[in-house]
Amino acid sequence: MTDTPSYGFDTLQIHAGARPDPVTGARQVPIYQTTAYVFRDAEHAAALFNLQEVGYIYSRLTNPTVAALQERIATLEGGVGGVCCSSGHAAQIMALFPLMQPGRNIVASSRLYGGTVTQFSQTIKRFGWSAKFVDFDDHDAVKAAIDDDTRAVFCEAIANPGGHITDLDAISAISDDAGIPLIVDNTSATPYLCRPIEHGATLVVHSTTKYLTGNGTVTGGCVVDSGKFDWAANDKFPSLSEPEPAYHGLKFAETFGPLAFTFHGIAIGLRDLGMTMNPQAAHYTLMGIETLSLRMDRHVENAMKIAKWLEDDPRTDYVTYAGLPSSPYSKLVPKICPRGAGALFTVAVKGGYEACVKLVDSLEIFSHVANLGDARSLIIHSASTTHRQLTAEQQEAAGAGPGIVRLSIGIEDADDLIADLDQALAKATA
């Protein structure tokens, strides 16, 4: 189909990127389980390798099933192109790779998934990169953290684990003034609840493992390019604006224009980093996205009902769900996430660490797993698991202190979930 702005989200989540197979007429996107592709002739092969023609060479770079998923996610996000890869963590490195050089830094929100904090505070040092963590509610602090070596600003639309919402319009204004891209992790919100590009984001990253797939079967990641950033406006991004030696001096920004980042992500990023998404994973995610809006509506409905119940329960100290009127982020919901505040939040349980552990062990419907965004309701004690590698100060800054559990509310019957939490809280706080 031809994607135009006239199509609604529910139509695009099913049809974007999907066309009947030209050989068999298959309606569902086939799983192209192949490593390589036959060239028409030597001239065709040379044109593909020289980036003079778009096509399929080798499945580390491009695959028809993965290409369909890239187009679908990019369309739903309002971007010009996307690059899928093996995981959400891979997507973060893929997003940074064309922007960074040794000695450069990023300014990142202190409210991030614990694995991202570790990746940014520890692992990227091995590339000679660094990160400055800032409270993104303090816009002056974000401005002050940006220096001449800063090459990106990074945050989550809906922060994991606390469900805090970032004022993307304010943050994008800061990054625009500095002439650097804003990268937004939209995993917890999905493009159904939030479209960061409409709020000024340059790049959007996803762990497709979560809500996009929605069934806890495969891992994956995606980087979506807005196509709106001028990579040649200054000399900060030579990988995109200067001649590329591997392609005989080709300049990505000059040659590919709005698609410069996307082509670089495939021709350089996937070629050399090899963080490839396999076609079967892409197929599962394509099928999951077909029901994204239906699932997210139920996720949000259930989350609101359960968050209200937990907030009123005397066995809890507080609930961080942004959809609650008591949340300091509730005023941002209509602007940033007009369809709802997602289904991820934390709960402070009276009794602290021990009560949290007992709560997790006493639940029957909720699954105790290191994941989120599943159709099933999930729970985890972040301080002892996903955020365990962080210091006590980092845990508190991320909203993952020892007396807190993270809930990812699924699409089951909300009353059943409340009953399960009720019996587990009774045991945890006895």
C-alpha positions as CSV (number, residue, x, y, z in Angstrom):
1,M,0.0,0.0,0.0
2,T,1.0,3.6,-0.4
3,D,1.5,5.2,3.1
4,T,-0.1,8.7,3.3
5,P,-1.1,10.9,6.2
6,S,-4.7,10.1,5.5
7,Y,-4.4,6.6,6.9
8,G,-5.1,6.2,10.6
9,F,-2.9,4.5,13.1
10,D,-5.0,1.3,13.3
11,T,-4.7,0.9,9.5
12,L,-1.0,1.7,9.4
13,Q,-0.1,-0.8,12.2
14,I,-1.4,-3.6,10.0
15,H,-0.5,-2.5,6.5
16,A,2.6,-0.2,6.6
17,G,5.5,-2.0,5.1
18,A,3.4,-5.0,4.1
19,R,2.7,-5.8,0.4
20,P,1.5,-9.1,-1.1
21,D,4.5,-11.2,-2.0
22,P,5.1,-10.6,-5.7
23,V,5.8,-14.3,-6.5
24,T,3.3,-16.2,-4.4
25,G,0.7,-13.5,-3.5
26,A,1.2,-14.3,0.2
27,R,-0.8,-11.7,2.2
28,Q,1.3,-12.0,5.4
29,V,5.0,-10.9,5.2
30,P,7.0,-14.0,4.5
31,I,10.0,-15.0,6.7
32,Y,12.9,-14.6,4.2
33,Q,15.1,-17.1,5.9
34,T,18.2,-16.6,3.7
35,T,21.7,-15.4,4.2
36,A,22.4,-14.0,0.7
37,Y,20.7,-12.9,-2.5
38,V,21.5,-13.6,-6.1
39,F,22.6,-10.6,-8.1
40,R,21.2,-10.0,-11.6
41,D,24.7,-9.6,-13.0
42,A,28.2,-8.2,-12.1
43,E,27.1,-4.6,-12.8
44,H,24.1,-5.0,-10.4
45,A,26.3,-6.4,-7.6
46,A,28.8,-3.5,-8.0
47,A,26.0,-0.9,-7.9
48,L,24.6,-2.4,-4.7
49,F,28.0,-2.5,-3.0
50,N,28.7,1.1,-4.1
51,L,25.4,2.4,-2.6
52,Q,24.3,3.4,-6.1
53,E,21.3,1.1,-6.0
54,V,19.1,0.0,-3.2
55,G,18.6,-3.8,-2.8
56,Y,19.5,-6.9,-0.9
57,I,23.1,-8.1,-0.6
58,Y,23.6,-10.1,2.6
59,S,21.2,-10.5,5.6
60,R,23.6,-8.9,8.0
61,L,22.7,-5.7,6.2
62,T,19.3,-6.1,4.7
63,N,16.5,-8.6,4.7
64,P,13.0,-8.3,3.2
65,T,11.2,-9.3,6.4
66,V,13.3,-7.0,8.5
67,A,12.8,-4.2,5.9
68,A,9.0,-4.5,6.2
69,L,9.3,-4.1,10.0
70,Q,11.7,-1.1,9.6
71,E,9.1,0.6,7.3
72,R,6.2,-0.1,9.6
73,I,7.9,1.2,12.7
74,A,9.2,4.3,10.9
75,T,5.8,5.0,9.5
76,L,4.1,4.7,12.9
77,E,6.7,7.0,14.4
78,G,6.5,9.6,11.6
79,G,10.1,9.1,10.5
80,V,11.7,8.8,7.1
81,G,13.5,5.5,7.8
82,G,14.4,2.9,10.4
83,V,17.2,0.4,11.1
84,C,16.3,-2.7,13.0
85,C,18.8,-4.6,15.1
86,S,19.2,-7.4,17.6
87,S,18.0,-5.7,20.8
88,G,17.2,-2.4,22.4
89,H,20.7,-2.1,23.8
90,A,22.0,-2.6,20.3
91,A,19.7,0.2,19.1
92,Q,21.2,2.6,21.5
93,I,24.7,1.9,20.3
94,M,23.5,2.0,16.7
95,A,22.0,5.5,17.4
96,L,25.2,6.8,19.0
97,F,27.7,5.2,16.6
98,P,27.5,7.7,13.7
99,L,27.5,10.7,16.2
100,M,30.4,9.9,18.5
101,Q,34.2,10.0,18.5
102,P,36.7,9.4,21.4
103,G,36.5,12.3,23.8
104,R,32.8,13.1,23.0
105,N,30.0,12.8,25.5
106,I,26.2,12.6,25.7
107,V,23.9,14.2,28.2
108,A,21.5,11.6,29.5
109,S,18.5,11.6,31.9
110,S,19.2,10.1,35.3
111,R,15.8,8.3,35.0
112,L,16.7,5.5,32.7
113,Y,16.5,1.7,32.6
114,G,19.3,0.3,34.8
115,G,20.9,-1.5,31.9
116,T,21.1,1.7,30.0
117,V,22.7,3.5,32.9
118,T,25.3,0.8,33.1
119,Q,25.8,0.9,29.3
120,F,26.3,4.7,29.3
121,S,28.3,5.0,32.6
122,Q,30.6,2.0,32.1
123,T,30.6,0.2,28.7
124,I,30.8,3.2,26.3
125,K,33.9,4.3,28.1
126,R,35.7,1.6,26.2
127,F,34.9,3.6,23.0
128,G,36.3,6.7,24.6
129,W,32.8,8.1,25.0
130,S,31.2,9.4,28.2
131,A,27.8,10.3,29.6
132,K,26.7,13.1,32.0
133,F,23.5,12.1,33.9
134,V,21.1,14.9,34.7
135,D,17.7,15.3,36.2
136,F,15.7,16.1,33.1
137,D,13.0,17.9,35.1
138,D,15.7,20.5,35.8
139,H,16.0,22.2,32.3
140,D,18.7,24.6,33.4
141,A,20.8,21.6,34.6
142,V,20.4,20.0,31.1
143,K,21.5,23.2,29.4
144,A,24.5,23.5,31.8
145,A,25.6,19.9,31.2
146,I,26.0,20.4,27.4
147,D,29.5,21.5,26.3
148,D,31.5,21.7,23.1
149,D,32.1,17.9,23.2
150,T,28.4,16.9,23.6
151,R,27.0,15.1,20.6
152,A,23.6,14.0,21.8
153,V,20.9,14.3,24.4
154,F,19.2,11.1,25.5
155,C,16.0,10.4,27.5
156,E,13.0,8.1,27.7
157,A,9.6,9.4,26.8
158,I,8.1,7.4,29.7
159,A,10.9,6.5,32.0
160,N,11.6,2.9,33.2
161,P,10.9,2.0,36.0
162,G,8.9,4.9,37.4
163,G,6.7,5.9,34.5
164,H,7.8,9.5,34.7
165,I,7.1,11.5,31.6
166,T,9.7,13.7,30.0
167,D,8.8,17.2,28.7
168,L,10.1,16.4,25.2
169,D,9.2,19.9,23.8
170,A,11.4,21.6,26.4
171,I,14.3,19.2,26.1
172,S,14.2,19.3,22.2
173,A,14.3,23.2,22.4
174,I,17.5,22.8,24.5
175,S,19.1,20.3,22.1
176,D,18.1,22.5,19.1
177,D,19.8,25.5,20.6
178,A,22.9,23.5,21.1
179,G,22.8,22.1,17.5
180,I,22.8,18.5,18.6
181,P,20.3,15.7,18.2
182,L,17.8,14.6,20.8
183,I,17.5,10.8,21.0
184,V,14.3,9.5,22.7
185,D,13.8,5.9,23.9
186,N,10.1,5.4,23.1
187,T,9.9,1.8,24.3
188,S,7.6,2.3,27.3
189,A,5.2,4.6,25.4
190,T,5.2,3.2,21.8
191,P,4.2,5.4,18.9
192,Y,0.5,4.8,19.8
193,L,0.9,6.8,23.1
194,C,3.7,9.2,22.1
195,R,5.3,10.3,18.9
196,P,8.6,12.0,19.9
197,I,9.4,13.3,16.5
198,E,6.4,15.5,16.7
199,H,7.9,17.0,19.9
200,G,11.3,17.6,18.3
201,A,13.2,14.3,18.6
202,T,15.8,13.6,16.0
203,L,16.1,9.9,16.5
204,V,13.7,7.4,18.3
205,V,15.0,4.1,19.7
206,H,13.0,1.1,20.7
207,S,13.4,-2.2,22.4
208,T,11.0,-4.0,20.1
209,T,11.1,-6.8,22.5
210,K,8.6,-5.0,24.7
211,Y,5.2,-3.5,23.7
212,L,5.8,-3.6,19.9
213,T,6.1,-7.4,19.9
214,G,3.9,-7.6,23.0
215,N,4.2,-11.4,23.6
216,G,7.6,-11.9,25.2
217,T,8.9,-14.1,22.4
218,V,11.8,-12.4,20.7
219,T,14.3,-9.6,21.3
220,G,14.9,-6.8,18.9
221,G,15.6,-3.1,18.6
222,C,15.0,-0.3,16.1
223,V,16.4,3.2,15.4
224,V,14.0,5.6,13.6
225,D,15.3,8.6,11.8
226,S,13.2,11.8,11.7
227,G,15.0,13.0,8.6
228,K,14.8,16.5,10.0
229,F,18.4,17.1,11.3
230,D,20.9,18.9,9.2
231,W,24.1,16.8,9.8
232,A,26.2,19.1,7.7
233,A,25.2,22.3,9.5
234,N,28.4,22.2,11.5
235,D,31.5,20.0,11.8
236,K,30.3,18.0,14.8
237,F,29.2,14.9,12.8
238,P,32.0,14.1,10.3
239,S,30.8,10.5,9.9
240,L,27.7,11.9,8.2
241,S,28.9,15.1,6.7
242,E,32.5,14.3,5.6
243,P,33.8,11.9,2.9
244,E,33.5,8.2,3.9
245,P,36.8,6.4,3.0
246,A,35.0,3.0,2.7
247,Y,32.8,4.3,-0.1
248,H,35.4,6.3,-2.1
249,G,34.7,9.6,-0.4
250,L,30.9,9.5,-0.5
251,K,29.2,12.0,1.8
252,F,26.2,10.5,3.4
253,A,24.5,13.8,4.2
254,E,25.1,15.2,0.7
255,T,24.2,12.0,-1.1
256,F,21.2,10.7,0.8
257,G,19.8,13.9,2.3
258,P,17.0,13.2,4.9
259,L,17.9,9.5,4.8
260,A,21.6,10.0,5.6
261,F,21.4,8.6,9.1
262,T,19.3,5.6,7.9
263,F,21.7,4.7,5.1
264,H,24.7,5.1,7.4
265,G,23.1,2.8,10.0
266,I,22.8,0.0,7.4
267,A,25.9,0.6,5.3
268,I,28.3,1.3,8.2
269,G,26.5,0.4,11.4
270,L,25.1,-3.1,10.6
271,R,28.1,-3.8,8.2
272,D,30.7,-3.3,10.9
273,L,28.9,-3.8,14.3
274,G,26.9,-6.8,13.0
275,M,23.9,-6.2,15.4
276,T,21.5,-7.9,13.0
277,M,17.9,-8.7,13.7
278,N,16.9,-12.1,12.4
279,P,14.0,-12.4,10.0
280,Q,11.9,-14.7,12.3
281,A,12.1,-12.1,15.1
282,A,11.0,-9.4,12.6
283,H,8.1,-11.6,11.7
284,Y,6.9,-12.0,15.3
285,T,7.2,-8.3,15.8
286,L,5.3,-7.5,12.6
287,M,2.4,-9.7,13.9
288,G,2.6,-8.1,17.3
289,I,2.3,-4.6,16.0
290,E,-0.9,-5.5,14.2
291,T,-2.7,-5.3,17.6
292,L,-0.6,-2.6,19.2
293,S,-3.4,0.0,19.6
294,L,-5.9,-2.6,21.0
295,R,-3.3,-3.8,23.5
296,M,-2.2,-0.3,24.6
297,D,-5.7,0.9,25.2
298,R,-6.2,-2.1,27.6
299,H,-2.8,-1.7,29.2
300,V,-3.6,2.0,30.0
301,E,-7.1,1.2,31.2
302,N,-5.9,-1.5,33.5
303,A,-2.9,0.5,34.7
304,M,-5.1,3.5,35.7
305,K,-7.5,1.3,37.7
306,I,-4.8,-0.6,39.5
307,A,-2.7,2.4,40.2
308,K,-5.7,4.1,41.8
309,W,-6.4,1.1,43.9
310,L,-2.7,0.8,45.1
311,E,-2.5,4.5,45.9
312,D,-5.5,4.2,48.2
313,D,-4.2,1.0,49.9
314,P,-2.7,1.7,53.3
315,R,0.0,-1.0,52.8
316,T,1.7,1.2,50.2
317,D,3.5,4.6,50.6
318,Y,3.1,5.9,47.1
319,V,2.6,5.0,43.5
320,T,4.5,6.8,40.6
321,Y,1.9,6.4,37.8
322,A,1.8,9.6,35.8
323,G,-1.9,9.1,35.0
324,L,-2.8,9.7,38.6
325,P,-4.0,13.3,39.4
326,S,-1.6,13.3,42.3
327,S,1.4,12.7,40.0
328,P,3.6,15.8,39.3
329,Y,3.8,14.5,35.7
330,S,0.0,14.3,35.2
331,K,0.0,17.8,33.5
332,L,2.4,16.4,30.8
333,V,0.1,13.5,29.9
334,P,-2.3,15.4,27.6
335,K,0.7,17.0,25.8
336,I,3.2,14.2,25.5
337,C,1.0,11.1,25.8
338,P,-2.5,12.1,24.9
339,R,-3.8,8.5,24.8
340,G,-2.6,7.7,28.2
341,A,0.4,7.4,30.5
342,G,1.3,3.9,29.7
343,A,1.3,0.8,31.9
344,L,4.6,1.0,33.7
345,F,5.1,2.4,37.2
346,T,6.5,1.7,40.6
347,V,5.0,1.1,44.0
348,A,6.7,1.8,47.4
349,V,5.7,-1.0,49.8
350,K,5.5,-0.4,53.5
351,G,8.1,-2.7,55.1
352,G,10.9,-1.9,52.6
353,Y,13.2,-4.4,51.0
354,E,11.9,-7.5,52.8
355,A,8.3,-6.7,52.1
356,C,9.1,-6.2,48.4
357,V,10.8,-9.5,48.1
358,K,7.9,-11.3,49.9
359,L,5.4,-9.5,47.7
360,V,7.1,-10.7,44.5
361,D,7.3,-14.2,45.8
362,S,3.6,-14.3,46.8
363,L,2.0,-13.2,43.6
364,E,0.2,-15.8,41.4
365,I,-0.9,-14.0,38.2
366,F,1.9,-11.5,38.0
367,S,5.1,-13.1,36.5
368,H,8.4,-12.3,38.2
369,V,10.6,-11.6,35.1
370,A,13.2,-9.1,33.8
371,N,11.0,-7.8,31.0
372,L,8.1,-5.3,30.5
373,G,5.5,-4.6,27.8
374,D,4.2,-8.2,27.7
375,A,0.5,-9.0,27.4
376,R,1.0,-10.6,30.8
377,S,1.3,-8.5,34.0
378,L,4.9,-8.5,35.2
379,I,6.7,-7.5,38.4
380,I,10.3,-7.0,39.5
381,H,12.2,-5.7,42.4
382,S,14.5,-3.4,40.5
383,A,17.1,-2.8,43.3
384,S,18.0,-6.5,43.5
385,T,17.8,-7.2,39.8
386,T,17.7,-4.8,36.8
387,H,19.3,-1.9,38.8
388,R,21.5,-4.1,41.0
389,Q,24.7,-2.9,39.4
390,L,24.0,0.7,40.2
391,T,25.1,2.6,43.3
392,A,22.5,3.4,46.0
393,E,22.5,7.0,44.8
394,Q,22.0,5.9,41.2
395,Q,19.1,3.6,42.2
396,E,17.4,6.4,44.0
397,A,17.9,8.8,41.1
398,A,16.4,6.2,38.7
399,G,13.4,5.7,41.0
400,A,14.5,2.1,41.9
401,G,15.2,2.2,45.6
402,P,15.2,-0.8,47.8
403,G,11.6,-0.4,49.0
404,I,10.1,-0.2,45.5
405,V,8.7,-2.7,43.0
406,R,8.1,-2.1,39.3
407,L,4.8,-3.2,37.8
408,S,4.2,-3.7,34.1
409,I,0.4,-4.0,33.9
410,G,-0.9,-6.5,31.3
411,I,-4.2,-7.0,29.5
412,E,-5.8,-9.5,31.9
413,D,-8.9,-8.8,33.8
414,A,-8.1,-5.8,36.1
415,D,-10.1,-7.2,39.0
416,D,-8.2,-10.4,38.9
417,L,-4.9,-8.5,39.0
418,I,-6.1,-6.4,42.0
419,A,-7.2,-9.5,43.9
420,D,-3.7,-11.0,43.2
421,L,-2.0,-7.9,44.5
422,D,-4.3,-7.8,47.5
423,Q,-3.5,-11.3,48.7
424,A,0.2,-10.8,48.1
425,L,0.3,-7.5,50.0
426,A,-1.4,-9.1,52.9
427,K,1.4,-11.7,53.1
428,A,4.1,-9.1,52.4
429,T,3.1,-6.7,55.1
430,A,1.7,-9.1,57.8
